[in-house]
Structures are given as C-alpha cells and as structure tokens.
Amino acid sequence: MGAIFRKEINQFFSSPIAYIIMAVFLTAIGLMLWVFPDTSLLENGYADMGAFFNLTPYVMLFLVPAITMRSLADEVRTGTLEWLLTKPVSRWRIVGGKFLASWLLVVLTILPTIVYYITLYQLGSPIGNIDSAAVFGSYIGLVLLAGVFVAIGLWASSLNDNQVVAFVLGVFFCFLLYVGLSAIASMGALGGFGYYFSYIALDEQYRALGKGLIDSRNVVYLVTLMTFFLLITANRLKRSF
C-alpha cells in the first residue's frame, strides 16, 4: 500500500494537476467568502464560518471527482492495472493506497482555509468571539465528507476506462448522496421512510458534526460509508480481471 501511495502522491505533484486543482478550489472559495457580496463574510457582520462550511461541500462535489477520475480509469486504459494485479499486491492495497493519496490531496487543499478561521478570530469583537467548537467539528465533518467523496470517486473511476465518464459518474453519485436523499425525503411521498432517507443523507450527517458536539454515530456512519465504497471498488477490480 505504501508504494502505491507514494506513486500516486509523486504523480500528483510531479504534474500541474494538483496545483491547478488547489488553486481553483482556493480561488473559488476565496471569491465566494470575501468578494461576492451575497456570501461575503465581511458583509455578514458576524465572526461566523457557516457560509464557508455550507459552500465548500458543493465545490468538493466537483473537486474530488476531478482528482479521482484518473485513479483507476487511466490504469485500466493503459493496461498498468492488469500489470499491478499480477504483482504480489492485493486489490485492497491498490485501492487503499490510491484512496489515501487522493484523500491527502483533498485535505492539503482544505488546510490553507484555516487562515479564514484565524482571520475571523482576530476580527471578532472582542477578539476570539467565534464558536471555535463548531468550527472544529465542521472541519472534522469536512475531512470525513471528503473521504466519502474520494471513495465514491474511486468506485466511479473503476467502472470504466474513460476519465470523463468517471468524473460525471463521480459527481452524480456524490450529489445524489449529499443532496439527493434529503430532497427525496422532503417530498413527503415516502411517509415514515422519509426519516430514514433524511438520516442517511450525507448533508444531515455533515451538519450534525458542525454543531460543535462530535457524535460518534455520525463519525462511524461516514467511516462505514467510506469502507463500503472501497470494498465494492476492490470487488469491482476482482470481477474485471
């Protein structure tokens, strides 16, 4: 797994891909939070990062599939995945190494946004007048949500050898689990089952962690969902070769 992880990280940072993705993400979030008046933190009048944590998952819906779309699809297209599977390395290690590398890249992309918290901390009246517990919980939720998106993106990348198709499928399934389930639950047509759809929706789990109280049930659910998609990705490789 370590060799696969290092290979993926080196591949990311030896090309402009990682830097372009980071730059696009930070620029988009920065403009929305500090420039555009409808979402600007400065226009809000409160030392609150709610706008950041509300907007970032929607940017990640496109950011993460862009990172993962080539992970397995490109390996299948070039034939290197079949070569890897002939080596003494398990499918789980291949999937795990690629997952950890992609997840680390997303976390490194999010990490500079801590500057926003420091800025609002200093701008608060008095200084430090910000709900740090909610910010801390939201960052944990954001990192775990990124992990789920990465696992979904890897699975989408394993379905075919076309990177564009992998990207579209990744965006679709991330959107479905983050927004779609809540939308279905809110229709009311499901009756009592609507509660369960709402509970398993990723946005509900994410918002629960952002309340400042880390509930182990939310963490376990997100980690379980990550593991599920990694397992079906590994199983997909087994059936493909």
Legacy VTK file of the C-alpha trace (Angstrom):
# vtk DataFile Version 3.0
C-alpha trace
ASCII
DATASET POLYDATA
POINTS 241 float
0.000 0.000 0.000
2.858 2.345 0.838
4.389 2.001 -2.617
1.041 2.725 -4.308
0.507 5.713 -2.003
3.933 7.196 -2.785
3.467 6.591 -6.512
0.137 8.432 -6.511
1.459 11.364 -4.462
4.518 11.717 -6.694
2.301 11.555 -9.770
0.007 14.251 -8.396
2.751 16.707 -7.525
5.027 15.992 -10.492
2.379 17.420 -12.810
0.393 20.679 -12.738
-2.833 18.793 -11.893
-2.552 19.040 -8.101
-1.535 22.693 -8.157
-4.289 23.662 -10.601
-6.948 21.877 -8.530
-5.726 23.519 -5.317
-5.577 26.953 -6.965
-9.070 26.628 -8.463
-10.560 25.466 -5.157
-8.942 28.183 -3.036
-9.725 30.892 -5.586
-13.380 29.855 -5.886
-13.876 29.626 -2.131
-11.941 32.856 -1.523
-14.059 34.812 -4.009
-17.295 33.490 -2.542
-16.284 34.216 1.042
-14.509 37.547 0.729
-15.562 39.203 -2.560
-19.080 38.270 -3.673
-21.466 40.387 -1.544
-24.203 37.740 -1.231
-21.863 35.298 0.527
-19.117 37.590 1.866
-18.118 37.050 5.482
-17.324 40.754 5.756
-20.877 41.678 4.725
-22.345 39.277 7.278
-21.235 41.336 10.258
-20.611 38.253 12.413
-17.464 36.197 13.060
-19.043 33.064 11.685
-17.701 30.480 9.213
-21.103 28.996 8.451
-21.012 30.282 4.862
-17.673 28.563 4.267
-18.841 25.197 5.583
-22.114 25.469 3.653
-20.458 26.291 0.327
-17.366 24.075 0.435
-19.154 20.684 0.051
-20.731 21.906 -3.202
-17.300 22.857 -4.565
-15.970 19.472 -3.406
-18.720 17.723 -5.390
-16.705 18.682 -8.483
-13.219 18.955 -6.970
-12.977 15.386 -5.635
-14.191 13.558 -8.778
-11.695 15.670 -10.750
-8.929 14.267 -8.526
-10.093 10.642 -8.577
-11.346 10.319 -12.160
-7.981 9.114 -13.483
-7.005 6.948 -10.487
-8.304 3.628 -11.828
-9.762 4.571 -15.221
-6.346 5.616 -16.517
-4.738 2.466 -15.106
-7.313 0.342 -16.945
-6.893 2.304 -20.193
-3.098 1.998 -20.213
-3.097 -1.618 -19.012
-0.978 -0.866 -15.922
-3.719 -2.023 -13.570
-3.639 -5.533 -15.030
0.146 -5.468 -14.629
-0.209 -4.355 -10.994
-2.619 -7.189 -10.273
-0.031 -9.723 -11.433
2.333 -8.488 -8.720
2.263 -9.709 -5.095
-0.036 -6.878 -4.031
-3.691 -7.272 -3.092
-6.565 -5.369 -4.665
-7.293 -3.849 -1.268
-3.780 -2.406 -1.060
-4.087 -0.912 -4.526
-7.432 0.685 -3.702
-6.280 1.722 -0.219
-3.097 3.359 -1.480
-4.941 5.334 -4.142
-7.653 6.306 -1.639
-5.196 7.615 0.958
-3.228 9.586 -1.650
-6.343 11.254 -3.070
-7.754 11.927 0.398
-4.468 13.507 1.488
-4.513 15.779 -1.557
-8.035 16.965 -0.694
-7.051 17.551 2.957
-3.981 19.529 1.856
-6.273 21.610 -0.362
-8.599 22.355 2.558
-5.791 23.018 5.057
-4.942 26.602 3.931
-8.526 27.658 4.704
-7.619 27.601 8.403
-6.355 31.120 7.627
-10.031 32.120 7.344
-10.654 30.963 10.912
-7.584 32.817 12.196
-8.706 35.969 10.353
-12.232 35.838 11.772
-10.833 35.058 15.216
-8.851 38.303 15.070
-11.707 40.312 13.542
-14.167 39.256 16.230
-15.360 41.836 18.741
-13.916 41.111 21.208
-11.031 39.122 19.667
-11.827 35.412 19.727
-15.593 35.915 19.580
-16.204 32.902 17.349
-17.683 29.480 18.029
-14.429 27.515 17.862
-16.092 24.216 18.839
-18.471 24.453 15.872
-15.561 25.314 13.554
-13.539 22.354 14.843
-16.489 19.970 14.412
-17.209 21.298 10.936
-13.602 20.753 9.857
-13.771 17.152 11.098
-17.026 16.724 9.188
-15.479 18.274 6.071
-12.471 15.931 6.174
-14.700 12.875 6.662
-17.074 14.046 3.920
-14.058 14.453 1.628
-13.094 10.848 2.438
-16.554 9.618 1.429
-16.431 11.629 -1.812
-12.970 10.200 -2.584
-14.216 6.638 -2.001
-17.208 7.290 -4.292
-14.928 8.856 -6.906
-12.603 5.836 -6.865
-15.535 3.496 -7.318
-16.789 5.597 -10.258
-13.280 5.510 -11.733
-13.258 1.707 -11.529
-16.424 1.337 -13.619
-14.820 2.116 -16.984
-11.636 3.353 -18.647
-12.945 6.802 -19.632
-11.888 9.611 -17.289
-14.689 11.958 -18.386
-17.338 9.318 -17.717
-15.700 8.596 -14.347
-15.865 12.308 -13.494
-19.545 12.598 -14.451
-20.481 9.448 -12.524
-18.485 10.620 -9.503
-20.249 13.997 -9.469
-23.639 12.336 -9.905
-23.269 9.839 -7.049
-21.694 12.394 -4.699
-24.553 14.780 -5.454
-27.129 12.021 -5.002
-25.848 11.050 -1.556
-25.177 14.606 -0.391
-28.262 16.420 -1.693
-30.497 13.928 -3.466
-31.501 11.788 -0.500
-32.531 14.830 1.545
-34.526 16.161 -1.412
-36.311 12.811 -1.784
-37.046 12.712 1.956
-38.502 16.238 1.884
-41.063 15.338 -0.793
-43.251 13.631 1.779
-44.302 10.861 -0.606
-42.282 8.290 1.328
-44.207 8.734 4.548
-42.356 7.349 7.564
-39.492 6.151 5.369
-38.599 9.764 4.648
-36.953 9.972 8.077
-34.517 7.194 7.198
-33.645 8.771 3.848
-33.007 12.039 5.643
-30.834 10.387 8.278
-28.558 8.578 5.829
-28.136 11.691 3.662
-24.579 12.994 3.825
-25.621 16.604 4.347
-27.521 15.661 7.520
-24.510 13.810 8.923
-22.204 16.678 7.960
-24.395 19.356 9.553
-24.703 17.288 12.728
-20.915 17.352 13.175
-20.917 21.115 12.590
-22.939 21.742 15.751
-19.756 21.512 17.824
-20.570 18.214 19.532
-18.827 15.248 17.905
-21.278 12.354 17.925
-19.574 9.002 17.378
-22.622 7.789 15.425
-22.014 10.370 12.704
-18.305 9.521 12.546
-18.961 5.774 12.420
-21.560 6.210 9.681
-19.219 8.246 7.463
-16.290 5.867 8.023
-18.576 2.893 7.288
-19.730 4.514 4.047
-16.097 5.095 3.025
-15.267 1.455 3.748
-18.311 0.241 1.817
-17.338 2.075 -1.368
-13.712 0.961 -1.047
-14.853 -2.648 -0.676
-17.104 -2.559 -3.733
-14.263 -0.877 -5.658
-11.906 -3.713 -4.717
-14.622 -6.212 -5.650
-15.044 -4.442 -8.986
-11.356 -4.997 -9.723
-11.760 -8.661 -8.853
-14.591 -9.083 -11.350
-12.835 -7.077 -14.065
-9.639 -9.143 -14.075
LINES 1 242
241 0 1 2 3 4 5 6 7 8 9 10 11 12 13 14 15 16 17 18 19 20 21 22 23 24 25 26 27 28 29 30 31 32 33 34 35 36 37 38 39 40 41 42 43 44 45 46 47 48 49 50 51 52 53 54 55 56 57 58 59 60 61 62 63 64 65 66 67 68 69 70 71 72 73 74 75 76 77 78 79 80 81 82 83 84 85 86 87 88 89 90 91 92 93 94 95 96 97 98 99 100 101 102 103 104 105 106 107 108 109 110 111 112 113 114 115 116 117 118 119 120 121 122 123 124 125 126 127 128 129 130 131 132 133 134 135 136 137 138 139 140 141 142 143 144 145 146 147 148 149 150 151 152 153 154 155 156 157 158 159 160 161 162 163 164 165 166 167 168 169 170 171 172 173 174 175 176 177 178 179 180 181 182 183 184 185 186 187 188 189 190 191 192 193 194 195 196 197 198 199 200 201 202 203 204 205 206 207 208 209 210 211 212 213 214 215 216 217 218 219 220 221 222 223 224 225 226 227 228 229 230 231 232 233 234 235 236 237 238 239 240
